[in-house]
Amino acid sequence: MIDRPLWQLGAATLSDLTRRGEVRAEDAVQAAVERMRAVNPDLNAVVVDLGEAALERARMLDKARAAGATPGALHGVPVTIKINVDQEGQATSNGVVALKDAIAPEDAPLVKNLQDAGAVVIGRTNTPEFSFRADTDNPLFGRTHNPWGRHISTGGSSGGASSAVMSGMGALAHGNDIGGSLRFPAAATGAVTVKPGLGRVPAWNPSQKAERGMLAQSMSVQGLIVREARDLHAAMPAMIAADPRDPFHVPLPWRGEKLEGPIRVGFTREVHDAELHPEVAGALDDARAALTDAGYQVEEINPPALRETAIEGYRALMTEVKHLMGPDIAAMGSETIRTLFDRYFQHFPPFKPTEYLQIIARRTHHARRWSELLTTHPLVLTPFLPAPFFAPDRDIEGDEGLRDSLGAGHWSFSMNYLGLPAGNMPARLSELPQGPVPVSVQIVGRRWREDLVVDAMAAIEARLGRLCDKLWARG
């Protein structure tokens, strides 16, 4: 018996029902579309409504199933796609006014993979200009709001995706992450995500005019934002299906070999250049206790060269961005984004050519040290940000605002630079003077062992609960 509206069901539960024929794909999609149209006018998370096409596709899936076709793993599951990824016939605008008519000629690999598994795209979600802010606002579509209230940013750059999934506009929300763009928004809304490791999800935009820089290729990954951890187990196997258009895709199964004995989890409260807020410290303690109760062996560790790795990585990325993206930002960006990039370049100064080559070579040194740590401790529980999530536009409030937002994300962009999987989930809801604010933690995993990260998040969630239930209870 279904005891709640269909739009509240997670992808794992919903796909079980649709594949067994207990719920029609059309009904699942109809519920998500109706929810989207009811709450999106206030949130502005979905900026392209594809509801009518989604319902037609759902009816076709139902007819195919009735005719004997085997339903896919995500049969009838509603999903949203971020506007910086190609979807045939839709504009890959990336939040930039000048790109509002940049129509994609075909689907990106991840869009194809999701639809091949039976998922149904109900809309496209908002992102900041060039998908390069810790907040989601742009001159083309405007600001996306957080379902917890307008006192908290939605994060960036997958802010539209996170706002959409937590408010019930689909069970799955696609996003991507070059320095935290899955995890910042998940932390902002209390959603759950795993930033996949390097090469896990095939990536390419058929509309792109040139290949991305090598560091962008190494740091940027595609993923999903969900409301409960097990939905990642249900959906990520479809996302990682091979596609020849990504020649560096790693063709490994989602599940790796089972580890014997209690899994050792490294634990750290380390944050550089900041003080750890009591609410974040409490969230870490809650997550640690939940893992211990679930049978994990949690031990304090000293993470190797966190600040050094993070700063070198982001300065290297800014070096590449300045030379490869800089002209487009200058030509097509708003005054806000141009000013923000000037501050990025001040806060994370680009390297000189020889310096850049030396730093890129050192990346292997940092990755090796983490590889050695993860040999003994396959998972590491860390803070994500040193303080509860910030207010809208904090990242453009001068140097201090930048430090409190993107600049505080050492635990975020260091993992992109190393190419390691990193999950993000809420561990408590803080009732602060400005209003309720989710507080998240991060779990780093061995290379290509996203499954271990998700297992750990599911164990924490089983003891601490889903934050979406508290959100919906508030009305």
N, C-alpha and C positions, 0 to 999 in steps of 0.2 A: 504494500500500500504506500502511495506517495503522500507524505504528510506535509508537503510545502509546495509553493508555486514552482513550476518547471524552471523558471529563470534563476532560481536559487540553487539548483542542483549543479554539482561540479561535473567536470568532463567525464571522470571515471564512472560515476553513478549514472549520468545521463546516457553515455554510450552503451552501458550494460542494458539499460531499458530499451533503447532504440534498436539495438542489434537483436534483442530477444523478441521484438515486436510488441512490447507492452506500451510503448509510447511511439507515436508516429514522428518521423523526422519533421514533418510539417508543423506538428504541435509544438515540438521543442523550439523550432526556429520562430514560430509565431509568438511564443511567449517572450523570447529574447528581443524580438523586434518591437513588440508592444512596450516592453520595459525600456528599451532604448528611446523610444519616442516619448515616453512619459517623463524620464529623468534627464535626458540629454540636453534639453533646452536650458536647464539650469547649470549643467556641468560643462558643456561644450567639449566633451571628450571625443565623440565621433563627429568628424567634419564632412564625411561623405556617407550618406545614408544609402545602403544597397539593399534595403529591406525587401523590395518587390522582387528583385532578381534572386534574392536568397530564398524567398518562399517558393518561387518557381523551381529552383534547384532542389529544394526539399521535397516537393511533390514528385519530381523525377526520381529522386532516390527511393521514395516510398513505392512508386510504381515498379522500379527495377527490383526491389526486394520482394514485392508481391509476385513478380514474374519468376522468381527463383534465384536472382543474383545474390551472391554472398556479400553481406554488408561489410564495409570497411571498419577498421578499428575505431574510427571517430565518426561513425555513421550519424549524420544529423546534428552533430555538435556545433553550436554557433561559435564563430571566432571573428575577431577583428584583426585587421592588418594595418600596420603603421604606414603613414603616407610617404615614407622615404624608401619604400621597397616596391618594386614593380609588380603590378597586377594588371593583366591585359585589359586595355581599354580605359584604364584609369590614369590620372595624372600623378606622377611621382614628383610632387611639388616640394617636398622637404621643407615645407613652411616658408618658402621663398616666393614672393609675388611674381618674379620674372619667370618662374618655372610652373606657373599654374596651368599651363597648357602642354606640359611635357608628358604626352601620353605614352604609356608603356606598350611596346609591340607584343609582348608575351609575358607570361608569369615568371617571376623569380623562382629558383628551385624550391624554397621553403613554401611558397604559395602553392605550387604544384604538388608538393609532398602532402600538405595538409588536405588539399582537395582530393587527391588520389585516395586518401584514407577515409573520405566521406565527410570531412568537415565542411561547414557552410559559412561563407564570408558574409556577414551582415552589415559591415561598415568599415571605414578607414579612419584611423585615429590620429589625433593631433600630435605635433612635435614642434619644438622651437626652430627658428631659422637655422638651416644647415645641420639640424640635430646636434647642436653643440652648446647646450646650456644645461645647468642644473635646475631649470625651471621651464615651464612649457607655456610659451606665449609667442605670437608672431603677427606680423602685419596682415597676413593673408586670411587667417581664420580667427585670430584673437586668442584670448587666454582660456586654458582649461582649468577648471576648479576641482578641488579635492572634495570627495563626498563626505569627509569628516567636518568640513567647514572651510570658510575662506581665510581662516587664520593660519592655515598651513599651505605651503606650495605643494603642487603635485609632483615636484621633482622633474628631472629631465634626463634624457630627452624623450623617453617613452611615457611621458606624463598622461597623454590621452589614453594609452593602452591600460595603464594601471587604474586610472579613474573609471574607465569603462568596465573593466572586469569586476572591480570591487563594488560597483553600484549595480551590477547585474546585467550589463549589456553584453551577454555572451559568456560562456564558461571558460574560454581561452582568449588570451590577448597576445598577439605577436608584438615583440619589441626587439631592439638590438642594443649592443653595449660595446663602446670603444674605451670608455673610462669609468662607466658606472650607469649607463643609460637604461639598463634593466633594473639594477639594484637601488639606485636613488629613488625612482618612482615607486618601487615595491615598498621601500622603507617609508615613504611619505604616506602611503594609503593603508599600510598593514597587509599588503598582498604577499605572495610567496613567489620566488623565482629562483632559477639557477642560471648563472652565466656559464654557458658551456665553455669547455676548453678549446684551445686552438684546433681548428680543422674538424670539429664534430658535426656542425650543421653546414651543408653546402650553401655557398653564398655567391651571388652574382646578380647584377641588375642588367638585363638585356638592353635597357635604354641608355646605359652609361656610354659616354663618348671616349673615355680613356680609362686605363686601369688605375686603380688606387695605388698609393704609395705602399712600399713594402711593409713599413711599420703599421700603417692602417690595416693592411691585410692580416698582419700578425695579431693585432690587438682587438679588432672589431669582430664580434660574433653575433649570430642570430639566436633568439630564444623565445620563451613564453613567460607571461605573467599569469598567475592563477590565484585561486582563493584557498586551495588546500593542496598540501604537498603531493598527495597521491595522484593528483591530476597530471603532474609532470611525468610520473611513471606511465600514465595512460597515453600521453600525447607525444612525448619526446621521441619514442621509437619511430614514429612516422616522420617527425621533423628531420631525423638524421639519415633518412634514406639517401643513398648515393645519387649523385647527378654529375654527368661528365663535364658539365659547364664549370664546375669547380675542380680544377686539376689537383688541388692540395687537400681535398676532403680525405678524412681518415676513416676508412671503411671498417669500423669496429661495431659490434653489437652494443646495445644500450647497457645490458647487464654484463659485468665482468665476473671474474671468478670469485667464489665465496671465500671470505677471509675466516680463518680459524680463530677460535677463542674470542674473548672480549676485545672489541676494537678500541685501540688506544687513541684518545683524542687529546691533542695539545690544546691548552687553554691559555689565553693571554688577555690582559686588560690594557695592553700597551697602546698609548696614543701619543704621537709626537706633536710638539708645538701647541698643545692644548691640555686642559684638565678634563678628566673623565667625569661627566655629569653623574650625579647620584642615581638618576633614573636609568641611565645606560648601564651603570655598574649593577644595578638591581636586575635589569633585564638579562645581563650576562650570567648573573648568579642563578636566576630562574632557569635559564637554558641549560646551564651546567648541571643543576639538580635534576632536571628532567632527563638529561642524557644518562646521568648516573643511575637514576631509577630504572631506566630502560636497559641497563646492563653494559653500558659503555664505560671504559676505564679512562676517566678524565684526569689529566695531569698538567700542572703548570709548566710552561716552556718559555724560552726566550726566542722570539721570532728573529730570523737572520736579517739584519740590515733593512728594516722596514722603510724608514724614511729615505735612506739612500736609494733603494730600489724604486720607490715611488717617484721621487723627484727626478731622478735620471730618466725614468720612463716617460714622464709627462713632458719634461723638457725636450726629449728626443722627438716625441710626437708633435710638439709645438714647432720644432724645427721643420719637420716635414709639412705640417699644415701651413706654415707661413709661406713656403715656397710653392706648394702645389695647390692649396685652396685659397691662399691670400688674394690672388687677382680676382677670383669669383666673389669673395666676400666684399672686396672693395667696390666691385662693379654692381653687384646685385643686392648686397645686404643693407638693412636699415641702419640708421645712425646708432641705434641701440646696440645692434650686434657688432658693428664696426668698433664702437667704443669698448665693448666687452672684450673683443679680441685684442685690442691694444693692451688691456689690463692683463689678459692671459699671457701675452708676450712679456709683460713686465714681471709678472708673478712667477712665470716659468720661462725664463729667457732662452730663446733658441740657441743652440750650439753653433760654433764655427765649424766649417767642413771637417777638418782633421779631428777636432774634438768629438764631433758627431760620430764619426767612424769608430773612434776609440770607445765611446760609450756604448754603441751598438754591440761591439765585440764583448764588452763587459756584461751584457745581458745574460750571456751563457753562464757566467760566474754566479750571478744571482740565482738563476734558474737551477743550477747544480746544487747550491746550498739548500734550496727549498726541496729539491728532489731527495736529498739525503734526509732531511727532516721528515718528509712524508713516507719514507721507507719505514721508520719506526712508529710514526704517528700518522696513519692514513688520512686523518681529518684534523683540522685545527679550528677551534671556536674562537672568534675574534669580535671586537666591536666593529661596527660599520662606520658610523659617525661618532664623534666624541660627545655629542649633545643631542637631545631630541630635535626632530626635523624643524627646519627654519621656515620663515614666513615667505609669501610670494615676493619676488623681486629682490630678495636678499642678496643675490649674486651680483646685482648691478648697483649696490649701495656702497660704492667705493672699495678701497683695498680691504677694509675690515669685513665688509659684506662678502667679498670674494673669498677671503680666508675662512669665514664661517660656513660657507657652502661648498663649492667645488674644492677650494683649497684645503678643506678639512678631510678630504676623501682619500687619504693615503692608503687606507685598507682597500679602497675600491680600485683605483687605477693601477696599483702595484700588481694586482692579480691579472689585469689585462696584459700588462707588460710581460709577465711571466708565462702567460697562456694557460693558467691553471683554472679549473672549474671553481666557482664560488657561489654558494647559495645565500639567499637573503630571506629572512622570515621575521615576523613580529614575535617578541617574547613578552610584551606587556603593553597595556594601554595606560598612558600617563594622563591624569587629570590635572593639567597645568592651568594657571590663571587665564591664559588666552583660550583655553578649551581643550578637548581631548586630542592627544597626539600619540600615534603608534610609535613604539620604540623597537627597533629591529636589531638582530645580531647577524653575523656572517659566519658561514661554515665553508672553509677552504678544503678542497679534496685533492687526492692524488690525480695526476694527469690522466685524463680519459676515464675517470671514475665518478662521473656525475651521479651515477646510481647510488654510490655510498653517501654522497652529500644529501640526496633526496631522502634516502632511508633515515638519516639522522634528523632531518627536518620533520619527517613524518612522526618520528619518535617523540620529539619535543612537542609537536602539535597535538599528539594524542593525550598529552598530560596538561598542556596549557590552553588548548582549545583554539578554534578558528576565530580570527578577529572580525571576519565578515558578519558573524552572528551578532556580535555586539553592535556593529554598525547598523544592521537592519533593525535591531531591537529599538534603536533610537528613533526610527521612523524617518 
